[in-house]
Amino acid sequence: MRKRWLSMALVLSMAASLTACGGKNTVQETKQSSTTETTAEEKMEETQAQEQTDAKGEGEAAGEPVTLSMWHIQTNAEDLTAKALLDAIALYEETHPNVKIVQDATQGEQYKVKIRTAAASDELPDIFFAWGYSFAEDFVKAGKALKMDSWLEDGTRDKLKPGLLNVLSYDDAVYGLPVDFSGMLMYYNKTVFEENGLEIPETYEDLVNVTNAFKQKGTAPMILGGKAMWPLTAMFEDFSIRTVGADQCLDVVSLKDTIDQEGFVKAADYLQKFLTDKTLTEDSMTMIPPEANTKFAAGGIPMTYNGTWSIGVFEGDGSQVKDQLVAKPFPLIEGELDNPEEYVGASLSGYMVSSETKYPDVAADAVKFITEQAAKNLYQSGAGLPAWNVEVDESQLNPLIIAVNELYGGMTKGVANWDTLLPADFVEDYKNTTTMLTMGDLSPEEYAQEMAGILGK
């Protein structure tokens, strides 16, 4: 278990660090409590609690003016994701007329530098956007983020989909709230299946059978953007979920356990066998995912594998597969784990409150309201899936996004794509090695050994 850093050392390291969010790994189920170095943290929590008590009455009384600063990355007001957030902020101000939220929007990579610099110089805004897992962990360890649990006991926890609070949770405490989430899905073109007298697969054995049936008819069954390589690693992760389960996957990406074990070798073997022998279209390995999505949306291809964010392309204007698709999580495999509630996917970001805000009650209330309302706005626009259980007028929504949202309501444990969880130095090697596996350049056993060497386990 990694030792806790002293507060000052953490602040200095955050100022110096300019790496992306794939730094030191923190995953959804990882516990990082320490029994030997809690004194500093306990003192920090006592101080934080006292500051919150002192802050009450300093502008938090009903009707007294409060100004909150809020930083985020939504720089394009015309983007539907941005509009969902901005409209939520405007509604909060409208319904809380004594509160003014002063926004500052900065593009992604510049934002990473800006927010770390602000943390190091004790100039964080009251509310700030943060990527989850290892990125936000630095702010928590440095005592820069407000622990929000006491503000969630009003039923807020139950309003979020199962497991999605994990994105900004550390040591069993919640430090932020998400807006949306994403996951990997199999997309099936019902029209093509019906034209060929085939049923949509329910199990992995069904998937293999329909794949072979399309091959026998001279049709390449599936397209994906293999050039980017991450669709290949994502499918390996889906096979791993089915052979070893989410917990063991999390142990590997958190570098607690080795990947060189039977279950992961089996996953590698499944992946290699499934993608070989003309399963993919001839151009799949020369296209990036957006190109593959466009070609799938043109019609005629039985299946594809991609994230929930692809729904907008498949159901958008001009798509030839609109209203023709069935989306399902990667199927269960006979003889492997019976875990339909586990999946590849997660919330990846959210909004946190500075531990030094003068108005913790107002800021926490604003984060709860804004993240839930932004989730509702996003879903209502059809631009994304809400991390919250929201009620909207679904009469104008595409049936596919409604079905997918309901689908994830029944799942309880997601694992984010490993390329967002692994330390950044390992990601390219992971993608390259998995590609070599799918091309037949490595055996499943060699793959597991090679990956164990890359991960140092």
Steps between C-alpha positions, in 0.01 A plus 500: 500500500637838407598727789314824551686810400546789738280792411776743394676239288173429326438864419846536352462181296165616362655825385780316327282230343378572148408146406156398374242327716657157442759558774522299818210261501190513715210277406141465603529228762849581631533572873795715605451547873805500724519392865837660568476849351159634591588775743552770236182403318296497821625846586421619147143367531455665841624830359274464195198431720576803718541722193163383372339585833667840508391568141133461582351837556756663274266539208332160517189617677194495278487801273847634570709554185752228419741497207654166401781451251475197272754364251417251226610394149185576300637772271261445207159626607338347189610148592213302653713383792598858574142620460383238748740635762451870428121469510526317832712779647256762373207310655679479834554876500136554400371283786758635747490875430743582780773285337718615211729250329798653321618254236841449343527257205834365375574230243602157624880484492540863604251440778712220647791737543281784625316302766817341636671835518202647683507215751870547563455871567181459712291676237249234408150619406207405723384237247721334241485233233731200546571179319460206735721229639871593505453861383269607782680282754782752523258774608350272764836395642612861518188592696373727224161336443198511730368168626136505394349203684308707756321680217392174336301355787180666377440225247744633241697173493192308390447738210814380320538182300673217691877527529542835325592694816828307494648734240578766764504285813809420704539308827123440506426874489336700218677812376299582189201417282485390135269616223516222242651161430588279207548133426593259223224327305435260217278659234294268278325604178158335527427546130811312391434221748139463384600500134733210575255308717711542815413592859673769707751318727418453868814306602858486381432166338217666306740777397753249369229312312359807322854615423573170331165511318578842351846381396347203320278743310808699399421796728754644741305499827656795683669835458701694756764772506800278554756760396450679833571169679291587805191318360714185505609555861141581596381168359777320689373674814146384426621141460693541828187620679335175390792272596634652824252774602520868574686472832791306355520740205518789745779327691703470180456860385583622851819292478401288799495172311655343193326460166700181439236261630257253348192722481675773301666244274151366426377853425791550260423169335133593455595834348753354259268226377202733463678767295695269270389340175310788336277599791581865431454693179822525300534871578434476875869517592556806281219711647463697820170460693320807355571371148374154595186655651431692181534187290279299735240779490493466120333161544562145388745393775359260760685610815739746657658550841537848645405729786164642597612833352452347154122502537485860378666400172290189447171674576585838348370666188626326188571170672377200303475286814280735701230306689654172382745425782505288811770584757612250760792458742761242409331161546558242771714200411378151581725339761641836616367745757129573530538877555259696278516792746869566419613696198775708338405860567479770765468867574833663428465848648290727717494811717672555834489770769811668634571423864578869545170638372339757727159354419513119528124459541417712199777353285404141585135577433592659167706196394212265583248710312718579199633147440153345526340765279784484246452121485130554438566762231759280329268202486203709389706630208598145403867591522604269781406263779430638848691380806186594692161331500311780332146541376457674167247517221617202294240549228753689287796275578627229272391155627858372487636749753200432726567126483871543570433729797263241646752226427768661715254562781518126569879478510690557820874480437686658212870508422620799303704429188846398614671765287338761728606318819848366434801723559559704185840342433335158452211592272666494157678173578168354611330601176788384279529164677126436476508582130783249454280240674207563266731482197626159613852623572475389863335196654261563791764366739768724350263796519440451873872466563581807291235707675621384841844628407357835386300544820782376720287226650 
